[in-house]
């Protein structure tokens, strides 16, 4: 495993308060991953509030209703600001790792009846191509050995624990069900093991079917 390189750190004032932004380079892929953090989040003996967030241009930037990514990012920044310290690892793994161009092709397939997993498979990809070991490297490089993880995805917990990062608590990130994302959320529960409350699951069942 090639060691990540920390390229720079700078302050980033936001709507949620003052964050710091550190940029890491993954030499094997050339991807630049972002560590967005607030306060003394890596203090010794402290398990910080952390989210692993994969890049989603359509959701994070354009507020797409096909997914819940933008909402999850906003919720994470808000939660960290309330606590006064914590971190978001913004991973350059667009479209669950298949890239923007393939993701948009997958959207077309979804509009023609496939779900998000079926669309990835039809394009020759795995259901999820992401590698969360890079997130573990970023945490280890920051001196963090245990976290309270904001996630619904057990694969993230498993990846961190495999790398020696203890996940002391899983904090659910409950999605807001929209007409356009209900099928997407249901697919993540049924086919990708995402942990969603019964209340949200019932909302998916009663909402009009959309796909993201």
N, C-alpha and C positions, 0 to 999 in steps of 0.2 A: 504494500500500500504506500503510495507516494505521499509524503507529508504535505499538508496544505501550507501555503505561504500567506501571511497576513500582509496586505499591501499598504493599507492606510486606515486611519481612524479620524473621524471628524464629528462635530456636533451637528444635530439635525433637529431644529425646532419644528414641532408638529402641532396639529390641532389638539392632540392629547397631552401635550407638554414636551419638555426637552428630552430628546433621546440622543444617544451617540450611535454612530454608524461605523462599523468596521468591515472592511472588504477583504475577503479571502480568495486566493487563486487556487484552483484545483489543477495542478500541472498536467495530469494525465488527460484531461478533457479540454483544458483551456477555459473552463467556466469560472465565472466570478460569482461567489456566493456572499450574501450579506448577513451580517450579524447586527441586528438593531436592538440596542439595549438601553436600559435606564437604571440609574442608581448603582449602588454597590452590589450588583446582582451576583457576582462570582465570589462573594465573601466566604471565607473558610467556615465550614460547618453549617452553611445555609443551603437549603434546597430551593433554588429560585423557580419562579413561575416561568415556564418556557413553552413556546409553540414552534414546531417545525412546520413551515408553510412553504409549499411548492408554488413557484411562480405561476400566475394565471393572468395573462394580459387582459383577456376578455372580462374576467370577473373583478380583478383588483383595480384595473384602470378604467374600464368602460362600464362597470357596474352591471354586467350581464346577469340576467335572471335565470340563465340555463343552469347555473351551478350555485353553490353557497360559498365560494372562495372569498369573494370580496367581503361578505358579512363576517366570515371567520377571521379575516385579517383585522377588520375594524374592532371586532369583539376582543381580540387578543391585545391590541394596542390600548384599548380602554381598560381592560383588566389590569394590565401592567401599570398603567398610569395611576389607577386607584390604589394599587399596592405600593407604588413608588419605586419599584425595582423589579427587574425581570428581563427577558430577552425573547426576541423573535428571530429564528434562523430562516432567512428567506433564501430558499434553494432554487437554483436555476434549472428546474426540471419541469418545464412547461408541458401541459397535457399529460400528466402522470408519466413524464419522461419521454414522450414520443415527439416532442417539438411542436411548434406552432402550426406549421404547414400541415402536418399529419392530423393534428387536432381539429383543424378546420374541415379537413376531408371527413373526419369522423363525425363532425356535426351534421354534414350532409347525409351521411348514412343514418344517423339518428333521426333526422327529419323524414327519412323513408322507412322507419319502422324498427331499426335496431336499437338496442340499449347501448349504454356507454361501454360496457365490457365487450359485447358482440361487435361493436364498431371497431374497437382496437384490434380484436382478433381477425376481423375481415381484412384489415390493412396489413396483417402480418406481424403484429406486435403482441406482446403479452398484455394481459389485462392491466397490469401496472409495471412499468419499466423503471420506476424510481429506485435509487440506492440511497438509503438513509444513513449509511456508514459515514458519509461526508459530514452529516450533522454531528455525529458522535465525535469525529475528529475536531470539529470546531469547538465543541464543548470541552473536550480534553485540553485543547490548546489554550482555552480560557481558564483552566484550572477548576472546572466544574466536574464533580463526581456523582452528584445526585440532583434530581429535578422533580418538580411537580409539573406534569405535562398536560397541556391543554390539547386534547385530541379525542376523536372518536375512533381512530384507526389503530387497532392492535398491532399492526405491522410496525408502526413507529416505536411502540413500546418494546417490542421484541428486538428491533435493531439496536436500540440504545442499550438494552440490558445485555445483549450479546457482546457489545463493545466495552462492557464494564461500567456503564452509566446506570445508576440505580434510579428507577422511577418509583418514587415514594407515594405518589398520588396521581390518579388520572382525573383531570377536570374536564367534564363534558363540554363540548361546544355545540349547543343545540341549534340546528339550522332553522331558518324561517321558511316555511313551506309556501311556495308560489305555484301557480298553475304550470309554469314552464319548468320547474325543477323537481316536481313531485316524483316522477318516474326515476329521475337520476338519483334522488335520495333513497328511494326504495331499492334500486339496483345495488347501491353501495351497501345497504343492509343485507340484502339477500345473497349477493355474490362476492362481496369483498370484506365481509365480517365486521363492518362498521357498527359500533355500539351506539344505538339511538334509543331514546326513551320510548316507552309504549305510547305515550301521548303523541309524540311526533310521528311514530309509525302509523298510528291511526289517522293522523292528518294526511299522510301520504295516500292512504287507502281511499280516503273520501275526496281527495283533490282530483282535478282533471289531470290527465296524463300528459306530461311534457317530458323532455329529455335534454340532458346537458352533457 
